[in-house]
């Protein structure tokens, strides 16, 4: 299946054999059930392939990390950063380096932006996907 966004054909970036720390699976499951307000608001906009037909998972375990959202076909991680991320810049940088080292792409937004301007966040995500996954046929 080909994804087309605003007339742009999007290339898949499925990353095979991602590492998984199975000890985090229960924690990720609990996170999916409890979720914070921004994650729930974002999920309501993208679940059931309602965002350009892209399938997202919530609270996906990759290596020793649990990412907020993951689009397998694109190898795309979406992170919604809250206030606590201000003190965790080093941790976030290490996590991003790890994920990108696997061939994944990471999109960041803030919980404030999701709660106050979700339409703009979705536009930014759409533009990020077009810019990072544009198929060669478009050029």
WOVENCOR-V869717 format. One line per field, one symbol per residue. ss: DSSP state (2 for helix, 1 for strand, 0 for the rest). phi: phi as a letter, one per 40 degrees, with the letter a starting at -180 (. if undefined). psi: psi as a letter, one per 20 degrees, with the letter a starting at -180 (. if undefined). A space follows every 50 residues. Layout:
ss = ???
phi = ???
psi = ???
//
This chain:
ss = 00111001110000000001022222222222220022222222222220 10010011111110111111100001111110222220222222222222 200011111122222222222222222222222102220
phi = .ccbbfgccbccacbcfccbccccdcccccccccfcdcccccdccbcffc bfgccbbbfccbgcbbccaabddcgbbbbbccdccccbccdccccccccc ccgcbbbbabcdcccbadcccccccdcccdccbccdccc
psi = ppppolipppqqlpoqlqqpniiiggggghhhhgqrggggggghhirkki nkjppqqqmppockqoqgqpoghilppppopahiihikggghgggggggh hijqqppqrqhggghhlhhhghgggghggghijpqhii.
//
